């Protein structure tokens, strides 16, 4: 048999290969379009979970592509403050909020500068000096009792002030005091305390991340400066466990080591979820409350564009790559280049969760060693790099005919 015979491909084989190419193209195109369409919903697709839980020798490379593989940005108040304030500014600019709406948005996100209530005069014996003076003050010229919006009055401080006029909140009503000046003071103080108890979203985040001893840790003043005097919070425990996990992962060699690490990783992810869920919940509530300020005309401007983060950049590139590569394979246009690009893209998916011996198994019901479904798709796409399938059925055939027609006839 001659060399030419080895290069022959039968008609049925050509049809079968074209069908396989179309199937691959359709799968990639549909995946890309579905992911793009999900961006209009309340739950847009993102590759974040896929990348953050990557395994294998390139684990750190894929995890670092997200920009924050361990969600530590949700556990740092300064980062939260900068991001939420920046979001509020973008929200106001995008929807063209008026002064009233901007004030309400700022109070909701950041908080008020102070809380005020009318009060004719202070009762005799009420002392607002000392540490109380940093939180609450009376301005006789304005006839206003004012609580600082940043400090806030604590329950203990409130009780201290009420005791100065002989009022017991648990057993008495303001009218029981009989003195009109004291009655007005108690009513004003209780009204102010109730108003200032409605914390802004940033204040709630700060209280969670920095004020909650269970989250931020605490110090026993009786043993301050000693190891026993420092009680680690869950945030610090989470950071320590992450560092210890990475150290143990670098030394892991046996299946037993990886099984133990898998169990440890699940516990760490449970702790991560426990820590960041309240902050993510506050962020979602903040955005929902802001949207309730909008008029119908303002809502017609569409959703606020998402910021271009590292994760957003990866998501957009992935969605459009799937869509474009799938479309080119279906159309049979630049088929070899599209097949090579598709193979490269899917190989990255494969390397994020490689079924290599000695590494944790990828999530899902599939079981494989070295070769899995994604790897097979990579091989199939590489096959089309070396086959002119676009000329058998596709736009490449049209360009091939035009090119051949313009070639000089060298038969003579």
C-alpha positions as CSV (number, residue, x, y, z in Angstrom):
1,X,0.0,0.0,0.0
2,X,1.4,3.4,-0.9
3,X,1.9,6.4,1.4
4,X,-1.0,8.1,-0.3
5,X,-3.4,5.3,0.8
6,X,-2.5,5.9,4.4
7,X,-3.6,9.5,4.1
8,X,-7.0,8.6,2.7
9,X,-10.1,9.2,4.9
10,X,-13.3,7.7,3.9
11,X,-16.5,9.8,3.5
12,X,-18.2,8.2,6.6
13,X,-15.1,8.9,8.7
14,X,-15.1,12.5,7.5
15,X,-18.8,12.8,8.4
16,X,-18.2,11.3,11.8
17,X,-15.3,13.6,12.5
18,X,-17.4,16.7,11.5
19,X,-20.2,15.5,13.8
20,X,-17.7,15.2,16.7
21,X,-16.4,18.7,15.9
22,X,-19.9,20.1,15.8
23,X,-20.8,18.4,19.1
24,X,-17.7,19.9,20.8
25,X,-18.4,23.3,19.4
26,X,-22.0,23.2,20.5
27,X,-21.0,22.2,24.1
28,X,-18.5,25.0,24.4
29,X,-20.8,27.6,22.8
30,X,-23.7,26.7,25.0
31,X,-21.6,26.7,28.1
32,X,-20.3,30.2,27.2
33,X,-23.7,31.6,26.4
34,X,-25.3,30.1,29.6
35,X,-22.6,31.7,31.7
36,X,-22.9,35.0,30.0
37,X,-26.7,35.0,30.4
38,X,-26.4,34.2,34.1
39,X,-24.7,37.6,34.6
40,X,-28.1,39.2,34.3
41,X,-29.4,37.2,37.2
42,X,-29.1,37.6,41.0
43,X,-26.7,34.6,41.0
44,X,-24.2,35.2,38.2
45,X,-21.8,32.5,37.3
46,X,-18.2,32.8,38.5
47,X,-15.2,30.5,38.4
48,X,-14.3,31.6,41.9
49,X,-15.3,28.4,43.8
50,X,-13.7,26.2,41.1
51,X,-10.4,28.1,41.3
52,X,-10.3,28.5,45.1
53,X,-10.6,24.7,45.6
54,X,-8.0,23.8,43.0
55,X,-5.7,20.8,43.6
56,X,-2.6,19.4,42.1
57,X,0.9,20.8,41.4
58,X,-0.5,24.1,40.0
59,X,-2.9,24.6,43.0
60,X,-1.4,27.9,44.1
61,X,-1.3,29.3,40.6
62,X,-5.0,28.7,40.0
63,X,-6.0,29.8,43.6
64,X,-4.0,33.0,43.3
65,X,-5.8,33.9,40.1
66,X,-8.8,34.9,42.2
67,X,-6.9,37.6,44.0
68,X,-8.1,36.5,47.4
69,X,-8.1,32.7,47.6
70,X,-9.0,32.5,51.3
71,X,-11.5,35.4,51.4
72,X,-9.4,37.3,53.9
73,X,-10.7,40.6,52.4
74,X,-13.9,39.9,54.2
75,X,-12.2,39.6,57.5
76,X,-10.3,42.9,57.4
77,X,-12.4,45.9,58.4
78,X,-10.2,48.5,56.7
79,X,-10.6,46.7,53.4
80,X,-14.4,46.3,53.9
81,X,-14.7,50.1,54.7
82,X,-12.8,51.2,51.6
83,X,-14.8,48.8,49.4
84,X,-18.2,49.7,50.7
85,X,-17.6,53.4,50.7
86,X,-16.3,53.1,47.1
87,X,-19.4,51.1,46.1
88,X,-21.7,53.8,47.7
89,X,-20.0,56.5,45.6
90,X,-20.3,54.5,42.4
91,X,-24.0,53.7,43.2
92,X,-24.8,57.4,43.7
93,X,-23.1,58.4,40.5
94,X,-24.5,55.6,38.4
95,X,-28.2,56.2,39.4
96,X,-27.9,60.0,39.8
97,X,-29.1,60.2,43.4
98,X,-30.5,63.5,44.6
99,X,-29.3,65.1,47.9
100,X,-31.9,63.3,50.0
101,X,-31.1,59.9,48.5
102,X,-27.4,60.5,48.9
103,X,-27.8,61.4,52.6
104,X,-30.0,58.3,53.2
105,X,-27.4,56.1,51.4
106,X,-24.5,57.6,53.4
107,X,-26.3,57.2,56.7
108,X,-27.2,53.6,55.8
109,X,-23.7,52.6,54.8
110,X,-21.4,54.8,57.0
111,X,-23.7,56.1,59.7
112,X,-24.8,59.5,61.0
113,X,-22.5,62.1,62.4
114,X,-24.7,62.4,65.5
115,X,-28.2,61.8,66.8
116,X,-30.2,64.8,68.2
117,X,-33.4,65.4,70.1
118,X,-35.0,68.5,71.5
119,X,-34.5,69.2,75.2
120,X,-35.3,72.4,77.0
121,X,-32.8,71.9,79.9
122,X,-30.9,69.4,81.8
123,X,-32.2,68.3,85.2
124,X,-30.2,69.4,88.3
125,X,-27.6,66.8,89.2
126,X,-27.1,65.4,85.7
127,X,-23.4,65.3,85.0
128,X,-22.3,64.8,81.3
129,X,-18.6,65.3,82.1
130,X,-15.7,62.8,82.1
131,X,-15.9,59.8,79.7
132,X,-19.6,60.5,79.1
133,X,-18.7,63.9,77.6
134,X,-17.1,62.2,74.6
135,X,-20.3,60.4,73.8
136,X,-23.2,62.7,74.8
137,X,-23.5,66.4,75.3
138,X,-26.2,69.1,75.8
139,X,-26.1,72.3,73.8
140,X,-28.2,75.0,75.6
141,X,-28.1,77.4,72.7
142,X,-29.8,74.9,70.4
143,X,-31.7,73.1,73.2
144,X,-30.5,69.8,71.9
145,X,-29.3,66.6,73.5
146,X,-26.7,65.1,71.2
147,X,-25.1,61.6,71.0
148,X,-21.9,61.2,68.9
149,X,-22.6,59.1,65.8
150,X,-19.3,57.3,66.0
151,X,-19.0,56.6,69.7
152,X,-22.6,55.6,70.5
153,X,-24.0,55.3,74.1
154,X,-23.5,52.0,75.7
155,X,-26.3,50.3,77.9
156,X,-24.1,50.9,81.0
157,X,-23.7,54.6,80.2
158,X,-27.4,54.9,79.6
159,X,-28.1,53.4,83.0
160,X,-25.6,55.7,84.7
161,X,-27.5,58.7,83.3
162,X,-30.9,57.4,84.3
163,X,-29.7,56.8,87.8
164,X,-28.6,60.4,88.1
165,X,-32.3,61.4,88.0
166,X,-33.5,58.4,90.1
167,X,-35.1,56.5,87.2
168,X,-35.2,52.7,87.1
169,X,-36.0,51.6,83.6
170,X,-37.1,48.1,84.7
171,X,-39.7,49.2,87.1
172,X,-40.7,52.8,86.4
173,X,-42.4,54.9,83.7
174,X,-41.0,58.4,83.0
175,X,-44.2,60.0,84.4
176,X,-43.4,58.4,87.8
177,X,-40.7,61.0,88.3
178,X,-43.3,63.8,88.5
179,X,-40.7,66.5,87.8
180,X,-41.4,67.7,84.2
181,X,-37.7,68.5,83.6
182,X,-36.6,64.9,84.6
183,X,-39.5,63.4,82.6
184,X,-38.5,65.2,79.5
185,X,-34.8,64.2,80.0
186,X,-35.7,60.6,80.4
187,X,-37.9,60.6,77.3
188,X,-35.3,62.3,75.3
189,X,-32.5,60.0,76.4
190,X,-34.5,56.8,75.7
191,X,-35.6,58.2,72.3
192,X,-32.0,59.0,71.4
193,X,-30.7,55.6,72.6
194,X,-33.3,53.8,70.5
195,X,-32.3,55.9,67.4
196,X,-28.6,55.4,67.8
197,X,-29.1,51.6,68.2
198,X,-29.8,51.3,64.5
199,X,-26.2,50.8,63.4
200,X,-25.0,51.5,59.9
201,X,-23.7,48.6,57.9
202,X,-20.1,49.6,58.4
203,X,-20.7,49.9,62.1
204,X,-22.2,46.4,62.2
205,X,-19.2,45.1,60.2
206,X,-16.8,46.7,62.7
207,X,-18.7,45.4,65.7
208,X,-18.5,41.9,64.2
209,X,-14.9,41.9,63.1
210,X,-13.3,44.1,65.8
211,X,-15.9,44.2,68.7
212,X,-17.0,40.6,69.0
213,X,-14.5,38.8,71.3
214,X,-15.4,35.4,69.8
215,X,-14.4,36.7,66.3
216,X,-11.6,39.1,67.1
217,X,-10.3,37.6,70.4
218,X,-9.9,39.2,73.8
219,X,-7.4,40.0,76.5
220,X,-7.9,39.2,80.2
221,X,-6.6,42.4,81.9
222,X,-5.7,40.4,85.0
223,X,-3.2,38.3,82.9
224,X,-2.4,40.9,80.2
225,X,1.0,40.3,78.7
226,X,0.9,36.5,79.3
227,X,0.0,33.7,77.0
228,X,-3.0,32.8,79.2
229,X,-4.2,36.4,79.0
230,X,-4.7,36.3,75.2
231,X,-7.8,34.5,73.9
232,X,-7.6,33.9,70.2
233,X,-10.6,34.8,68.1
234,X,-11.9,32.7,65.3
235,X,-10.4,35.0,62.7
236,X,-6.9,34.4,64.1
237,X,-7.6,30.7,64.4
238,X,-8.6,30.6,60.8
239,X,-5.4,32.3,59.7
240,X,-3.3,30.0,61.8
241,X,-5.1,26.9,60.5
242,X,-4.6,28.1,56.9
243,X,-0.8,28.5,57.5
244,X,-0.5,25.1,59.1
245,X,-2.5,23.5,56.3
246,X,-0.2,24.9,53.6
247,X,2.9,23.7,55.6
248,X,1.5,20.2,55.9
249,X,0.4,20.1,52.3
250,X,3.9,20.8,51.2
251,X,5.2,17.8,53.2
252,X,2.3,15.4,52.3
253,X,3.4,12.2,50.5
254,X,1.1,9.3,51.4
255,X,-2.6,8.8,50.8
256,X,-3.0,8.9,54.6
257,X,-1.5,12.4,54.6
258,X,-3.8,13.6,51.9
259,X,-6.9,12.0,53.6
260,X,-6.1,13.8,56.8
261,X,-5.5,17.1,54.9
262,X,-8.8,16.7,53.1
263,X,-10.6,16.4,56.4
264,X,-8.7,19.4,57.7
265,X,-9.5,21.4,54.6
266,X,-13.2,20.7,55.0
267,X,-13.1,22.0,58.6
268,X,-11.2,25.1,57.5
269,X,-13.8,25.8,54.8
270,X,-16.5,25.4,57.4
271,X,-14.8,27.9,59.6
272,X,-14.3,30.2,56.6
273,X,-18.0,30.1,55.8
274,X,-18.9,30.8,59.4
275,X,-16.7,33.9,59.4
276,X,-17.5,35.5,56.1
277,X,-21.2,34.6,55.8
278,X,-22.3,37.4,58.2
279,X,-20.2,40.0,56.3
280,X,-21.4,38.8,52.9
281,X,-25.0,39.0,54.4
282,X,-24.4,42.6,55.5
283,X,-23.1,43.5,52.1
284,X,-26.1,41.9,50.3
285,X,-28.5,43.7,52.7
286,X,-26.7,47.0,52.2
287,X,-27.1,46.8,48.4
288,X,-30.8,45.7,48.7
289,X,-31.5,48.6,51.0
290,X,-29.8,51.0,48.6
291,X,-31.9,49.8,45.7
292,X,-35.1,50.5,47.6
293,X,-34.1,54.2,47.5
294,X,-34.4,54.3,43.7
295,X,-37.2,55.6,41.6
296,X,-38.6,53.8,38.6
297,X,-36.7,56.0,36.2
298,X,-33.4,55.4,38.1
299,X,-33.9,51.6,38.1
300,X,-34.3,51.8,34.4
301,X,-30.6,52.7,34.1
302,X,-29.8,49.0,34.7
303,X,-27.6,47.3,37.3
304,X,-24.4,48.9,38.6
305,X,-21.5,47.6,36.6
306,X,-19.4,45.1,38.5
307,X,-15.9,46.3,39.4
308,X,-13.0,44.8,37.3
309,X,-11.3,42.6,39.8
310,X,-8.9,39.8,39.2
311,X,-11.7,37.3,39.5
312,X,-14.0,39.3,37.2
313,X,-11.3,39.5,34.6
314,X,-10.9,35.7,34.7
315,X,-14.7,35.1,34.5
316,X,-15.1,37.4,31.5
317,X,-12.2,35.8,29.6
318,X,-13.5,32.3,30.4
319,X,-17.1,33.0,29.3
320,X,-16.1,34.8,26.1
321,X,-13.4,32.2,25.2
322,X,-16.0,29.4,25.5
323,X,-18.5,31.3,23.4
324,X,-16.1,32.3,20.6
325,X,-14.2,29.0,20.4
326,X,-17.5,27.1,20.4
327,X,-18.9,29.4,17.7
328,X,-15.9,29.0,15.5
329,X,-15.9,25.2,15.7
330,X,-19.6,25.1,14.9
331,X,-19.1,27.4,11.9
332,X,-16.0,25.6,10.7
333,X,-14.1,29.0,10.6
334,X,-10.4,29.0,11.5
335,X,-11.1,25.5,12.7
336,X,-7.5,24.5,13.5
337,X,-6.8,27.7,15.5
338,X,-10.1,27.3,17.4
339,X,-9.4,23.7,18.2
340,X,-5.9,24.6,19.5
341,X,-7.4,27.4,21.6
342,X,-10.1,25.1,22.9
343,X,-7.5,22.4,23.8
344,X,-5.5,25.0,25.7
345,X,-8.5,26.3,27.6
346,X,-9.8,22.8,28.6
347,X,-6.3,21.8,29.6
348,X,-6.3,24.6,32.1
349,X,-9.6,23.2,33.5
350,X,-8.0,19.8,33.6
351,X,-4.9,21.0,35.5
352,X,-7.0,22.8,38.1
353,X,-8.3,19.4,39.2
354,X,-5.9,16.8,37.8
355,X,-6.6,13.2,38.6
356,X,-3.0,12.5,39.4
357,X,-1.9,9.8,41.9
358,X,-1.0,11.3,45.2
359,X,-3.3,14.3,45.0
360,X,-6.8,14.7,46.3
361,X,-9.6,13.4,44.1
362,X,-11.6,16.1,42.2
363,X,-15.1,16.8,43.5
364,X,-18.0,14.9,42.0
365,X,-18.9,11.3,41.2
366,X,-16.3,10.8,38.5
367,X,-13.3,8.5,39.3
368,X,-10.2,8.6,37.1
369,X,-6.5,8.3,37.1
370,X,-4.6,10.7,34.8
371,X,-7.3,10.4,32.0
372,X,-10.8,11.9,32.7
373,X,-13.5,13.4,30.5
374,X,-11.9,16.8,30.2
375,X,-8.6,15.2,29.2
376,X,-10.3,13.2,26.5
377,X,-11.9,16.4,25.2
378,X,-8.5,18.0,25.0
379,X,-7.2,15.1,22.9
380,X,-10.2,15.3,20.6
381,X,-9.7,19.0,20.1
382,X,-6.0,18.5,19.4
383,X,-6.9,15.9,16.8
384,X,-8.8,18.6,14.9
385,X,-5.7,20.8,14.8
386,X,-4.2,18.3,12.3
387,X,-7.4,17.7,10.3
388,X,-9.0,20.0,7.7
389,X,-12.5,19.4,9.1
390,X,-13.5,23.0,8.3
391,X,-12.9,22.3,4.7
392,X,-15.1,19.3,4.7
393,X,-18.0,21.2,6.3
394,X,-17.6,24.8,7.2
395,X,-16.7,28.3,6.2
396,X,-13.1,27.3,5.9
397,X,-14.2,25.4,2.7
398,X,-15.3,28.7,1.1
399,X,-12.0,30.5,1.8
400,X,-10.1,27.4,0.6
401,X,-11.9,27.5,-2.8
402,X,-11.3,31.2,-3.1
403,X,-7.6,30.8,-2.3
404,X,-7.2,27.8,-4.7
405,X,-9.0,29.8,-7.5
406,X,-6.5,32.6,-7.2
407,X,-3.5,30.3,-7.4
408,X,-1.7,30.3,-10.8
409,X,-2.3,27.3,-13.0
410,X,1.1,25.5,-13.3
411,X,-0.1,22.5,-15.3
412,X,1.6,23.9,-18.4
